[in-house]
């Protein structure tokens, strides 16, 4: 059974007051879904390459790989 048939069979069994609520909720969902889809498409930003250029100083210092003095007691 597909989803449309299942929804239809469920709605047919409902009293009119509940059908009215289902209709309002379905319209609400459709309105908000269309807003969410359009806002997701607009906010998608592409990454730019090279935005961190010049942030890091290279080449590294000669003693970069040497143990730090602060950790000498843990390394003994």
N, CA, C and O atoms as a Tripos MOL2 file, in Angstrom:
@<TRIPOS>MOLECULE
protein
  304   303    76     0     0
PROTEIN
NO_CHARGES

@<TRIPOS>ATOM
      1 N           0.8530   -1.1720    0.0000 N.3       1 UNK1
      2 CA          0.0000    0.0000    0.0000 C.3       1 UNK1
      3 C           0.8990    1.2370    0.0000 C.2       1 UNK1
      4 O           1.8350    1.3310    0.7950 O.2       1 UNK1
      5 N           0.6140    2.1750   -0.8880 N.am      2 UNK2
      6 CA          1.4430    3.3790   -0.9220 C.3       2 UNK2
      7 C           0.9330    4.3970    0.1000 C.2       2 UNK2
      8 O          -0.1400    4.2260    0.6790 O.2       2 UNK2
      9 N           1.7010    5.4350    0.3070 N.am      3 UNK3
     10 CA          1.4140    6.4110    1.3560 C.3       3 UNK3
     11 C           0.1310    7.1870    1.0770 C.2       3 UNK3
     12 O          -0.6120    7.5000    2.0070 O.2       3 UNK3
     13 N          -0.1430    7.5020   -0.1950 N.am      4 UNK4
     14 CA         -1.3570    8.2540   -0.5310 C.3       4 UNK4
     15 C          -2.6150    7.4660   -0.1700 C.2       4 UNK4
     16 O          -3.5670    8.0160    0.3820 O.2       4 UNK4
     17 N          -2.6050    6.1820   -0.4870 N.am      5 UNK5
     18 CA         -3.7540    5.3350   -0.1730 C.3       5 UNK5
     19 C          -3.9460    5.2150    1.3300 C.2       5 UNK5
     20 O          -5.0710    5.2790    1.8250 O.2       5 UNK5
     21 N          -2.8650    5.0430    2.0420 N.am      6 UNK6
     22 CA         -2.9460    4.9030    3.4960 C.3       6 UNK6
     23 C          -3.4660    6.1870    4.1480 C.2       6 UNK6
     24 O          -4.2830    6.1360    5.0670 O.2       6 UNK6
     25 N          -2.9930    7.3240    3.6710 N.am      7 UNK7
     26 CA         -3.4870    8.6090    4.1970 C.3       7 UNK7
     27 C          -4.9790    8.7440    3.9020 C.2       7 UNK7
     28 O          -5.7590    9.1170    4.7790 O.2       7 UNK7
     29 N          -5.3710    8.4400    2.6670 N.am      8 UNK8
     30 CA         -6.7800    8.5680    2.2870 C.3       8 UNK8
     31 C          -7.6680    7.6700    3.1510 C.2       8 UNK8
     32 O          -8.7120    8.1160    3.6270 O.2       8 UNK8
     33 N          -7.2700    6.4170    3.3590 N.am      9 UNK9
     34 CA         -8.0720    5.4920    4.1550 C.3       9 UNK9
     35 C          -8.1880    5.9550    5.6030 C.2       9 UNK9
     36 O          -9.2240    5.7580    6.2370 O.2       9 UNK9
     37 N          -7.1490    6.5580    6.1180 N.am     10 UNK10
     38 CA         -7.1840    7.0620    7.4870 C.3      10 UNK10
     39 C          -8.0870    8.2770    7.5910 C.2      10 UNK10
     40 O          -8.8730    8.3830    8.5330 O.2      10 UNK10
     41 N          -7.9890    9.1850    6.6480 N.am     11 UNK11
     42 CA         -8.7910   10.4120    6.6800 C.3      11 UNK11
     43 C         -10.2750   10.0980    6.5070 C.2      11 UNK11
     44 O         -11.1130   10.7450    7.1350 O.2      11 UNK11
     45 N         -10.6120    9.1320    5.6770 N.am     12 UNK12
     46 CA        -12.0150    8.7790    5.4430 C.3      12 UNK12
     47 C         -12.6870    8.3330    6.7380 C.2      12 UNK12
     48 O         -13.8770    8.5840    6.9260 O.2      12 UNK12
     49 N         -11.9590    7.6860    7.6220 N.am     13 UNK13
     50 CA        -12.5110    7.1750    8.8780 C.3      13 UNK13
     51 C         -12.6780    8.2570    9.9380 C.2      13 UNK13
     52 O         -13.3400    8.0200   10.9490 O.2      13 UNK13
     53 N         -12.0990    9.4310    9.7360 N.am     14 UNK14
     54 CA        -12.1170   10.4870   10.7570 C.3      14 UNK14
     55 C         -13.4320   11.2600   10.7440 C.2      14 UNK14
     56 O         -14.0910   11.3730    9.7100 O.2      14 UNK14
     57 N         -13.8050   11.7900   11.9140 N.am     15 UNK15
     58 CA        -14.9410   12.7160   11.9360 C.3      15 UNK15
     59 C         -14.5410   14.0460   11.2890 C.2      15 UNK15
     60 O         -13.3540   14.3520   11.1700 O.2      15 UNK15
     61 N         -15.5310   14.8240   10.8760 N.am     16 UNK16
     62 CA        -15.2730   16.0700   10.1520 C.3      16 UNK16
     63 C         -14.4280   17.0600   10.9500 C.2      16 UNK16
     64 O         -13.6240   17.7870   10.3660 O.2      16 UNK16
     65 N         -14.5930   17.1010   12.2560 N.am     17 UNK17
     66 CA        -13.8170   18.0510   13.0630 C.3      17 UNK17
     67 C         -12.3240   17.7310   13.0050 C.2      17 UNK17
     68 O         -11.4950   18.6380   12.9370 O.2      17 UNK17
     69 N         -11.9900   16.4620   13.0330 N.am     18 UNK18
     70 CA        -10.5750   16.0700   12.9540 C.3      18 UNK18
     71 C         -10.0510   16.2860   11.5320 C.2      18 UNK18
     72 O          -8.8970   16.6760   11.3500 O.2      18 UNK18
     73 N         -10.8890   16.0370   10.5320 N.am     19 UNK19
     74 CA        -10.4750   16.2870    9.1450 C.3      19 UNK19
     75 C         -10.0950   17.7520    8.9530 C.2      19 UNK19
     76 O          -9.1250   18.0640    8.2620 O.2      19 UNK19
     77 N         -10.8620   18.6440    9.5670 N.am     20 UNK20
     78 CA        -10.5740   20.0700    9.4620 C.3      20 UNK20
     79 C          -9.2140   20.3850   10.0770 C.2      20 UNK20
     80 O          -8.4420   21.1590    9.5110 O.2      20 UNK20
     81 N          -8.9170   19.7910   11.2330 N.am     21 UNK21
     82 CA         -7.6230   19.9990   11.8860 C.3      21 UNK21
     83 C          -6.4840   19.4450   11.0370 C.2      21 UNK21
     84 O          -5.4270   20.0660   10.9250 O.2      21 UNK21
     85 N          -6.6990   18.2840   10.4430 N.am     22 UNK22
     86 CA         -5.6780   17.6790    9.5750 C.3      22 UNK22
     87 C          -5.4100   18.5820    8.3740 C.2      22 UNK22
     88 O          -4.2600   18.7590    7.9720 O.2      22 UNK22
     89 N          -6.4550   19.1450    7.8110 N.am     23 UNK23
     90 CA         -6.3020   20.0510    6.6780 C.3      23 UNK23
     91 C          -5.4860   21.2820    7.0640 C.2      23 UNK23
     92 O          -4.5810   21.6830    6.3310 O.2      23 UNK23
     93 N          -5.7980   21.8770    8.2010 N.am     24 UNK24
     94 CA         -5.0420   23.0490    8.6650 C.3      24 UNK24
     95 C          -3.5730   22.6960    8.8900 C.2      24 UNK24
     96 O          -2.6770   23.4530    8.5160 O.2      24 UNK24
     97 N          -3.3390   21.5370    9.5040 N.am     25 UNK25
     98 CA         -1.9610   21.1240    9.7780 C.3      25 UNK25
     99 C          -1.2050   20.8440    8.4770 C.2      25 UNK25
    100 O          -0.0320   21.1980    8.3550 O.2      25 UNK25
    101 N          -1.8630   20.2170    7.5150 N.am     26 UNK26
    102 CA         -1.2110   19.9290    6.2330 C.3      26 UNK26
    103 C          -0.8300   21.2210    5.5200 C.2      26 UNK26
    104 O           0.2570   21.3180    4.9490 O.2      26 UNK26
    105 N          -1.7170   22.2120    5.5480 N.am     27 UNK27
    106 CA         -1.4040   23.5040    4.9320 C.3      27 UNK27
    107 C          -0.2450   24.1840    5.6520 C.2      27 UNK27
    108 O           0.6230   24.7840    5.0170 O.2      27 UNK27
    109 N          -0.2360   24.0890    6.9730 N.am     28 UNK28
    110 CA          0.8600   24.6530    7.7740 C.3      28 UNK28
    111 C           2.1930   24.0050    7.3930 C.2      28 UNK28
    112 O           3.1920   24.6960    7.1950 O.2      28 UNK28
    113 N           2.1980   22.6830    7.2940 N.am     29 UNK29
    114 CA          3.4310   21.9760    6.9310 C.3      29 UNK29
    115 C           3.9100   22.3690    5.5390 C.2      29 UNK29
    116 O           5.1040   22.5830    5.3320 O.2      29 UNK29
    117 N           2.9990   22.4640    4.5980 N.am     30 UNK30
    118 CA          3.3760   22.8290    3.2340 C.3      30 UNK30
    119 C           3.9620   24.2370    3.1850 C.2      30 UNK30
    120 O           4.9410   24.4800    2.4790 O.2      30 UNK30
    121 N           3.3720   25.1510    3.9250 N.am     31 UNK31
    122 CA          3.8670   26.5270    3.9360 C.3      31 UNK31
    123 C           5.2620   26.5990    4.5500 C.2      31 UNK31
    124 O           6.1450   27.2630    4.0060 O.2      31 UNK31
    125 N           5.4640   25.9280    5.6670 N.am     32 UNK32
    126 CA          6.7690   25.9700    6.3340 C.3      32 UNK32
    127 C           7.8240   25.1840    5.5730 C.2      32 UNK32
    128 O           8.9910   25.5740    5.5680 O.2      32 UNK32
    129 N           7.4440   24.0890    4.9330 N.am     33 UNK33
    130 CA          8.4060   23.3060    4.1720 C.3      33 UNK33
    131 C           8.9470   24.1200    3.0030 C.2      33 UNK33
    132 O          10.1440   24.0790    2.7200 O.2      33 UNK33
    133 N           8.0850   24.8470    2.3320 N.am     34 UNK34
    134 CA          8.5540   25.6440    1.1930 C.3      34 UNK34
    135 C           9.4940   26.7480    1.6580 C.2      34 UNK34
    136 O          10.4310   27.0940    0.9380 O.2      34 UNK34
    137 N           9.2680   27.3100    2.8480 N.am     35 UNK35
    138 CA         10.1700   28.3300    3.3900 C.3      35 UNK35
    139 C          11.5170   27.7180    3.7480 C.2      35 UNK35
    140 O          12.5620   28.3110    3.4790 O.2      35 UNK35
    141 N          11.4980   26.5160    4.3620 N.am     36 UNK36
    142 CA         12.7420   25.8600    4.7570 C.3      36 UNK36
    143 C          13.5910   25.5120    3.5480 C.2      36 UNK36
    144 O          14.8080   25.6990    3.5720 O.2      36 UNK36
    145 N          12.9720   25.0120    2.4980 N.am     37 UNK37
    146 CA         13.7080   24.6190    1.2950 C.3      37 UNK37
    147 C          14.3370   25.8430    0.6470 C.2      37 UNK37
    148 O          15.4990   25.7970    0.2430 O.2      37 UNK37
    149 N          13.5910   26.9360    0.5400 N.am     38 UNK38
    150 CA         14.1350   28.1280   -0.1060 C.3      38 UNK38
    151 C          15.2220   28.7730    0.7420 C.2      38 UNK38
    152 O          16.1920   29.2920    0.1900 O.2      38 UNK38
    153 N          15.0910   28.7560    2.0740 N.am     39 UNK39
    154 CA         16.1190   29.3590    2.9230 C.3      39 UNK39
    155 C          17.3930   28.5260    2.9220 C.2      39 UNK39
    156 O          18.4860   29.0850    3.0090 O.2      39 UNK39
    157 N          17.2790   27.1980    2.8260 N.am     40 UNK40
    158 CA         18.4650   26.3440    2.7660 C.3      40 UNK40
    159 C          19.2320   26.5700    1.4730 C.2      40 UNK40
    160 O          20.4610   26.5140    1.4670 O.2      40 UNK40
    161 N          18.5330   26.8210    0.3930 N.am     41 UNK41
    162 CA         19.2000   27.0420   -0.8790 C.3      41 UNK41
    163 C          19.9100   28.3860   -0.8940 C.2      41 UNK41
    164 O          20.9590   28.5150   -1.5260 O.2      41 UNK41
    165 N          19.3690   29.3840   -0.2210 N.am     42 UNK42
    166 CA         19.9660   30.7090   -0.2260 C.3      42 UNK42
    167 C          21.1650   30.7990    0.7090 C.2      42 UNK42
    168 O          22.1150   31.5220    0.4080 O.2      42 UNK42
    169 N          21.1510   30.0900    1.8330 N.am     43 UNK43
    170 CA         22.2160   30.2210    2.8140 C.3      43 UNK43
    171 C          23.4250   29.3410    2.5140 C.2      43 UNK43
    172 O          24.4350   29.4390    3.2120 O.2      43 UNK43
    173 N          23.3530   28.5000    1.5130 N.am     44 UNK44
    174 CA         24.4810   27.6320    1.2010 C.3      44 UNK44
    175 C          25.6130   28.4750    0.6330 C.2      44 UNK44
    176 O          25.4690   29.1020   -0.4170 O.2      44 UNK44
    177 N          26.7370   28.4840    1.3330 N.am     45 UNK45
    178 CA         27.8800   29.2800    0.9020 C.3      45 UNK45
    179 C          28.9910   28.3490    0.4390 C.2      45 UNK45
    180 O          29.1780   27.2610    0.9840 O.2      45 UNK45
    181 N          29.7060   28.7830   -0.5490 N.am     46 UNK46
    182 CA         30.8220   27.9980   -1.0510 C.3      46 UNK46
    183 C          32.0870   28.4030   -0.3040 C.2      46 UNK46
    184 O          32.2600   29.5580    0.0840 O.2      46 UNK46
    185 N          32.9560   27.4310   -0.1140 N.am     47 UNK47
    186 CA         34.2280   27.7010    0.5490 C.3      47 UNK47
    187 C          35.1610   28.4310   -0.4070 C.2      47 UNK47
    188 O          35.1780   28.1780   -1.6110 O.2      47 UNK47
    189 N          35.9240   29.3300    0.1590 N.am     48 UNK48
    190 CA         36.9180   30.0450   -0.6430 C.3      48 UNK48
    191 C          38.3000   29.5190   -0.2730 C.2      48 UNK48
    192 O          38.6130   29.3530    0.9060 O.2      48 UNK48
    193 N          39.1030   29.2650   -1.2570 N.am     49 UNK49
    194 CA         40.4540   28.7930   -0.9800 C.3      49 UNK49
    195 C          41.3760   29.9770   -0.7620 C.2      49 UNK49
    196 O          41.1980   31.0370   -1.3630 O.2      49 UNK49
    197 N          42.3560   29.7890    0.0980 N.am     50 UNK50
    198 CA         43.3720   30.7990    0.3250 C.3      50 UNK50
    199 C          43.0050   31.8830    1.3070 C.2      50 UNK50
    200 O          43.6870   32.9070    1.3550 O.2      50 UNK50
    201 N          41.9460   31.7060    2.1040 N.am     51 UNK51
    202 CA         41.5480   32.7810    3.0160 C.3      51 UNK51
    203 C          42.4650   32.8760    4.2380 C.2      51 UNK51
    204 O          42.4590   33.8940    4.9310 O.2      51 UNK51
    205 N          43.2470   31.8380    4.5100 N.am     52 UNK52
    206 CA         44.1770   31.8730    5.6430 C.3      52 UNK52
    207 C          45.6110   32.1550    5.2080 C.2      52 UNK52
    208 O          46.5450   31.9550    5.9840 O.2      52 UNK52
    209 N          45.7870   32.6080    3.9950 N.am     53 UNK53
    210 CA         47.1230   32.8650    3.4840 C.3      53 UNK53
    211 C          47.8160   33.9200    4.3420 C.2      53 UNK53
    212 O          47.2520   34.9800    4.6140 O.2      53 UNK53
    213 N          49.0390   33.6210    4.7640 N.am     54 UNK54
    214 CA         49.8130   34.5430    5.5800 C.3      54 UNK54
    215 C          49.5490   34.4250    7.0690 C.2      54 UNK54
    216 O          50.1630   35.1440    7.8580 O.2      54 UNK54
    217 N          48.6510   33.5350    7.4740 N.am     55 UNK55
    218 CA         48.3220   33.3850    8.8890 C.3      55 UNK55
    219 C          49.4130   32.6270    9.6350 C.2      55 UNK55
    220 O          49.6920   32.9300   10.7950 O.2      55 UNK55
    221 N          50.0210   31.6630    8.9950 N.am     56 UNK56
    222 CA         51.0180   30.8220    9.6400 C.3      56 UNK56
    223 C          52.4160   31.2250    9.1820 C.2      56 UNK56
    224 O          52.6570   31.4820    8.0020 O.2      56 UNK56
    225 N          53.3240   31.2730   10.1460 N.am     57 UNK57
    226 CA         54.7050   31.6340    9.8310 C.3      57 UNK57
    227 C          55.4810   30.3670    9.5000 C.2      57 UNK57
    228 O          55.6980   29.5230   10.3700 O.2      57 UNK57
    229 N          55.8940   30.2340    8.2610 N.am     58 UNK58
    230 CA         56.7020   29.1010    7.8390 C.3      58 UNK58
    231 C          58.0030   29.6390    7.2950 C.2      58 UNK58
    232 O          57.9670   30.7270    6.7190 O.2      58 UNK58
    233 N          59.0980   29.0240    7.4100 N.am     59 UNK59
    234 CA         59.3130   27.7130    7.9980 C.3      59 UNK59
    235 C          59.2770   27.7720    9.5230 C.2      59 UNK59
    236 O          59.4220   28.8350   10.1270 O.2      59 UNK59
    237 N          59.0820   26.6190   10.1180 N.am     60 UNK60
    238 CA         59.0060   26.5160   11.5720 C.3      60 UNK60
    239 C          60.3880   26.6860   12.1890 C.2      60 UNK60
    240 O          61.4110   26.5340   11.5220 O.2      60 UNK60
    241 N          60.3880   27.0000   13.4600 N.am     61 UNK61
    242 CA         61.6560   27.1680   14.1860 C.3      61 UNK61
    243 C          62.4170   25.8460   14.2080 C.2      61 UNK61
    244 O          61.8140   24.7750   14.1280 O.2      61 UNK61
    245 N          63.7480   25.9220   14.3180 N.am     62 UNK62
    246 CA         64.5910   24.7210   14.3060 C.3      62 UNK62
    247 C          64.2960   23.8020   15.4850 C.2      62 UNK62
    248 O          64.4270   22.5850   15.3540 O.2      62 UNK62
    249 N          63.9030   24.3500   16.6300 N.am     63 UNK63
    250 CA         63.6570   23.5270   17.8170 C.3      63 UNK63
    251 C          62.1650   23.1770   17.9840 C.2      63 UNK63
    252 O          61.7120   22.9040   19.0950 O.2      63 UNK63
    253 N          61.4310   23.1870   16.9130 N.am     64 UNK64
    254 CA         59.9880   22.9460   16.9860 C.3      64 UNK64
    255 C          59.6670   21.5610   17.5390 C.2      64 UNK64
    256 O          58.7280   21.4140   18.3210 O.2      64 UNK64
    257 N          60.4350   20.5430   17.1450 N.am     65 UNK65
    258 CA         60.1680   19.1720   17.5750 C.3      65 UNK65
    259 C          60.8110   18.8190   18.9110 C.2      65 UNK65
    260 O          60.6100   17.7110   19.4070 O.2      65 UNK65
    261 N          61.5570   19.7030   19.4900 N.am     66 UNK66
    262 CA         62.2070   19.4400   20.7750 C.3      66 UNK66
    263 C          61.1720   19.4570   21.8980 C.2      66 UNK66
    264 O          60.1880   20.1920   21.8200 O.2      66 UNK66
    265 N          61.3880   18.6460   22.9520 N.am     67 UNK67
    266 CA         60.4530   18.6410   24.0840 C.3      67 UNK67
    267 C          60.4420   19.9960   24.7970 C.2      67 UNK67
    268 O          61.4680   20.6700   24.8770 O.2      67 UNK67
    269 N          59.3030   20.3780   25.3000 N.am     68 UNK68
    270 CA         59.1720   21.6350   26.0250 C.3      68 UNK68
    271 C          59.7340   21.4910   27.4330 C.2      68 UNK68
    272 O          59.6570   20.4200   28.0340 O.2      68 UNK68
    273 N          60.2980   22.5710   27.9510 N.am     69 UNK69
    274 CA         60.8720   22.5470   29.2940 C.3      69 UNK69
    275 C          59.8030   22.2910   30.3500 C.2      69 UNK69
    276 O          60.0970   21.6990   31.3890 O.2      69 UNK69
    277 N          58.5920   22.7160   30.1080 N.am     70 UNK70
    278 CA         57.5150   22.5380   31.0780 C.3      70 UNK70
    279 C          57.1870   21.0700   31.3260 C.2      70 UNK70
    280 O          56.6390   20.7320   32.3760 O.2      70 UNK70
    281 N          57.5120   20.1930   30.3790 N.am     71 UNK71
    282 CA         57.1590   18.7840   30.5030 C.3      71 UNK71
    283 C          58.3470   17.8960   30.8740 C.2      71 UNK71
    284 O          58.2360   16.6710   30.8170 O.2      71 UNK71
    285 N          59.4660   18.4830   31.2470 N.am     72 UNK72
    286 CA         60.6570   17.7070   31.5750 C.3      72 UNK72
    287 C          60.4020   16.7210   32.7140 C.2      72 UNK72
    288 O          60.8540   15.5780   32.6510 O.2      72 UNK72
    289 N          59.6820   17.1500   33.7550 N.am     73 UNK73
    290 CA         59.4540   16.2640   34.9010 C.3      73 UNK73
    291 C          58.5990   15.0540   34.5180 C.2      73 UNK73
    292 O          58.7270   14.0040   35.1480 O.2      73 UNK73
    293 N          57.7450   15.1630   33.5210 N.am     74 UNK74
    294 CA         56.9090   14.0390   33.0970 C.3      74 UNK74
    295 C          57.6620   13.0820   32.1830 C.2      74 UNK74
    296 O          57.2730   11.9230   32.0400 O.2      74 UNK74
    297 N          58.7280   13.5570   31.5690 N.am     75 UNK75
    298 CA         59.4550   12.7460   30.6090 C.3      75 UNK75
    299 C          60.5930   11.9640   31.2430 C.2      75 UNK75
    300 O          61.2280   11.1450   30.5780 O.2      75 UNK75
    301 N          60.8560   12.2020   32.5070 N.am     76 UNK76
    302 CA         61.9730   11.5010   33.1670 C.3      76 UNK76
    303 C          61.5560   10.1540   33.6850 C.2      76 UNK76
    304 O          62.3710    9.4370   34.2650 O.2      76 UNK76
@<TRIPOS>BOND
     1     1     2 1
     2     2     3 1
     3     3     4 2
     4     3     5 am
     5     5     6 1
     6     6     7 1
     7     7     8 2
     8     7     9 am
     9     9    10 1
    10    10    11 1
    11    11    12 2
    12    11    13 am
    13    13    14 1
    14    14    15 1
    15    15    16 2
    16    15    17 am
    17    17    18 1
    18    18    19 1
    19    19    20 2
    20    19    21 am
    21    21    22 1
    22    22    23 1
    23    23    24 2
    24    23    25 am
    25    25    26 1
    26    26    27 1
    27    27    28 2
    28    27    29 am
    29    29    30 1
    30    30    31 1
    31    31    32 2
    32    31    33 am
    33    33    34 1
    34    34    35 1
    35    35    36 2
    36    35    37 am
    37    37    38 1
    38    38    39 1
    39    39    40 2
    40    39    41 am
    41    41    42 1
    42    42    43 1
    43    43    44 2
    44    43    45 am
    45    45    46 1
    46    46    47 1
    47    47    48 2
    48    47    49 am
    49    49    50 1
    50    50    51 1
    51    51    52 2
    52    51    53 am
    53    53    54 1
    54    54    55 1
    55    55    56 2
    56    55    57 am
    57    57    58 1
    58    58    59 1
    59    59    60 2
    60    59    61 am
    61    61    62 1
    62    62    63 1
    63    63    64 2
    64    63    65 am
    65    65    66 1
    66    66    67 1
    67    67    68 2
    68    67    69 am
    69    69    70 1
    70    70    71 1
    71    71    72 2
    72    71    73 am
    73    73    74 1
    74    74    75 1
    75    75    76 2
    76    75    77 am
    77    77    78 1
    78    78    79 1
    79    79    80 2
    80    79    81 am
    81    81    82 1
    82    82    83 1
    83    83    84 2
    84    83    85 am
    85    85    86 1
    86    86    87 1
    87    87    88 2
    88    87    89 am
    89    89    90 1
    90    90    91 1
    91    91    92 2
    92    91    93 am
    93    93    94 1
    94    94    95 1
    95    95    96 2
    96    95    97 am
    97    97    98 1
    98    98    99 1
    99    99   100 2
   100    99   101 am
   101   101   102 1
   102   102   103 1
   103   103   104 2
   104   103   105 am
   105   105   106 1
   106   106   107 1
   107   107   108 2
   108   107   109 am
   109   109   110 1
   110   110   111 1
   111   111   112 2
   112   111   113 am
   113   113   114 1
   114   114   115 1
   115   115   116 2
   116   115   117 am
   117   117   118 1
   118   118   119 1
   119   119   120 2
   120   119   121 am
   121   121   122 1
   122   122   123 1
   123   123   124 2
   124   123   125 am
   125   125   126 1
   126   126   127 1
   127   127   128 2
   128   127   129 am
   129   129   130 1
   130   130   131 1
   131   131   132 2
   132   131   133 am
   133   133   134 1
   134   134   135 1
   135   135   136 2
   136   135   137 am
   137   137   138 1
   138   138   139 1
   139   139   140 2
   140   139   141 am
   141   141   142 1
   142   142   143 1
   143   143   144 2
   144   143   145 am
   145   145   146 1
   146   146   147 1
   147   147   148 2
   148   147   149 am
   149   149   150 1
   150   150   151 1
   151   151   152 2
   152   151   153 am
   153   153   154 1
   154   154   155 1
   155   155   156 2
   156   155   157 am
   157   157   158 1
   158   158   159 1
   159   159   160 2
   160   159   161 am
   161   161   162 1
   162   162   163 1
   163   163   164 2
   164   163   165 am
   165   165   166 1
   166   166   167 1
   167   167   168 2
   168   167   169 am
   169   169   170 1
   170   170   171 1
   171   171   172 2
   172   171   173 am
   173   173   174 1
   174   174   175 1
   175   175   176 2
   176   175   177 am
   177   177   178 1
   178   178   179 1
   179   179   180 2
   180   179   181 am
   181   181   182 1
   182   182   183 1
   183   183   184 2
   184   183   185 am
   185   185   186 1
   186   186   187 1
   187   187   188 2
   188   187   189 am
   189   189   190 1
   190   190   191 1
   191   191   192 2
   192   191   193 am
   193   193   194 1
   194   194   195 1
   195   195   196 2
   196   195   197 am
   197   197   198 1
   198   198   199 1
   199   199   200 2
   200   199   201 am
   201   201   202 1
   202   202   203 1
   203   203   204 2
   204   203   205 am
   205   205   206 1
   206   206   207 1
   207   207   208 2
   208   207   209 am
   209   209   210 1
   210   210   211 1
   211   211   212 2
   212   211   213 am
   213   213   214 1
   214   214   215 1
   215   215   216 2
   216   215   217 am
   217   217   218 1
   218   218   219 1
   219   219   220 2
   220   219   221 am
   221   221   222 1
   222   222   223 1
   223   223   224 2
   224   223   225 am
   225   225   226 1
   226   226   227 1
   227   227   228 2
   228   227   229 am
   229   229   230 1
   230   230   231 1
   231   231   232 2
   232   231   233 am
   233   233   234 1
   234   234   235 1
   235   235   236 2
   236   235   237 am
   237   237   238 1
   238   238   239 1
   239   239   240 2
   240   239   241 am
   241   241   242 1
   242   242   243 1
   243   243   244 2
   244   243   245 am
   245   245   246 1
   246   246   247 1
   247   247   248 2
   248   247   249 am
   249   249   250 1
   250   250   251 1
   251   251   252 2
   252   251   253 am
   253   253   254 1
   254   254   255 1
   255   255   256 2
   256   255   257 am
   257   257   258 1
   258   258   259 1
   259   259   260 2
   260   259   261 am
   261   261   262 1
   262   262   263 1
   263   263   264 2
   264   263   265 am
   265   265   266 1
   266   266   267 1
   267   267   268 2
   268   267   269 am
   269   269   270 1
   270   270   271 1
   271   271   272 2
   272   271   273 am
   273   273   274 1
   274   274   275 1
   275   275   276 2
   276   275   277 am
   277   277   278 1
   278   278   279 1
   279   279   280 2
   280   279   281 am
   281   281   282 1
   282   282   283 1
   283   283   284 2
   284   283   285 am
   285   285   286 1
   286   286   287 1
   287   287   288 2
   288   287   289 am
   289   289   290 1
   290   290   291 1
   291   291   292 2
   292   291   293 am
   293   293   294 1
   294   294   295 1
   295   295   296 2
   296   295   297 am
   297   297   298 1
   298   298   299 1
   299   299   300 2
   300   299   301 am
   301   301   302 1
   302   302   303 1
   303   303   304 2
@<TRIPOS>SUBSTRUCTURE
     1 UNK1         2 RESIDUE 1 A UNK
     2 UNK2         6 RESIDUE 1 A UNK
     3 UNK3        10 RESIDUE 1 A UNK
     4 UNK4        14 RESIDUE 1 A UNK
     5 UNK5        18 RESIDUE 1 A UNK
     6 UNK6        22 RESIDUE 1 A UNK
     7 UNK7        26 RESIDUE 1 A UNK
     8 UNK8        30 RESIDUE 1 A UNK
     9 UNK9        34 RESIDUE 1 A UNK
    10 UNK10       38 RESIDUE 1 A UNK
    11 UNK11       42 RESIDUE 1 A UNK
    12 UNK12       46 RESIDUE 1 A UNK
    13 UNK13       50 RESIDUE 1 A UNK
    14 UNK14       54 RESIDUE 1 A UNK
    15 UNK15       58 RESIDUE 1 A UNK
    16 UNK16       62 RESIDUE 1 A UNK
    17 UNK17       66 RESIDUE 1 A UNK
    18 UNK18       70 RESIDUE 1 A UNK
    19 UNK19       74 RESIDUE 1 A UNK
    20 UNK20       78 RESIDUE 1 A UNK
    21 UNK21       82 RESIDUE 1 A UNK
    22 UNK22       86 RESIDUE 1 A UNK
    23 UNK23       90 RESIDUE 1 A UNK
    24 UNK24       94 RESIDUE 1 A UNK
    25 UNK25       98 RESIDUE 1 A UNK
    26 UNK26      102 RESIDUE 1 A UNK
    27 UNK27      106 RESIDUE 1 A UNK
    28 UNK28      110 RESIDUE 1 A UNK
    29 UNK29      114 RESIDUE 1 A UNK
    30 UNK30      118 RESIDUE 1 A UNK
    31 UNK31      122 RESIDUE 1 A UNK
    32 UNK32      126 RESIDUE 1 A UNK
    33 UNK33      130 RESIDUE 1 A UNK
    34 UNK34      134 RESIDUE 1 A UNK
    35 UNK35      138 RESIDUE 1 A UNK
    36 UNK36      142 RESIDUE 1 A UNK
    37 UNK37      146 RESIDUE 1 A UNK
    38 UNK38      150 RESIDUE 1 A UNK
    39 UNK39      154 RESIDUE 1 A UNK
    40 UNK40      158 RESIDUE 1 A UNK
    41 UNK41      162 RESIDUE 1 A UNK
    42 UNK42      166 RESIDUE 1 A UNK
    43 UNK43      170 RESIDUE 1 A UNK
    44 UNK44      174 RESIDUE 1 A UNK
    45 UNK45      178 RESIDUE 1 A UNK
    46 UNK46      182 RESIDUE 1 A UNK
    47 UNK47      186 RESIDUE 1 A UNK
    48 UNK48      190 RESIDUE 1 A UNK
    49 UNK49      194 RESIDUE 1 A UNK
    50 UNK50      198 RESIDUE 1 A UNK
    51 UNK51      202 RESIDUE 1 A UNK
    52 UNK52      206 RESIDUE 1 A UNK
    53 UNK53      210 RESIDUE 1 A UNK
    54 UNK54      214 RESIDUE 1 A UNK
    55 UNK55      218 RESIDUE 1 A UNK
    56 UNK56      222 RESIDUE 1 A UNK
    57 UNK57      226 RESIDUE 1 A UNK
    58 UNK58      230 RESIDUE 1 A UNK
    59 UNK59      234 RESIDUE 1 A UNK
    60 UNK60      238 RESIDUE 1 A UNK
    61 UNK61      242 RESIDUE 1 A UNK
    62 UNK62      246 RESIDUE 1 A UNK
    63 UNK63      250 RESIDUE 1 A UNK
    64 UNK64      254 RESIDUE 1 A UNK
    65 UNK65      258 RESIDUE 1 A UNK
    66 UNK66      262 RESIDUE 1 A UNK
    67 UNK67      266 RESIDUE 1 A UNK
    68 UNK68      270 RESIDUE 1 A UNK
    69 UNK69      274 RESIDUE 1 A UNK
    70 UNK70      278 RESIDUE 1 A UNK
    71 UNK71      282 RESIDUE 1 A UNK
    72 UNK72      286 RESIDUE 1 A UNK
    73 UNK73      290 RESIDUE 1 A UNK
    74 UNK74      294 RESIDUE 1 A UNK
    75 UNK75      298 RESIDUE 1 A UNK
    76 UNK76      302 RESIDUE 1 A UNK
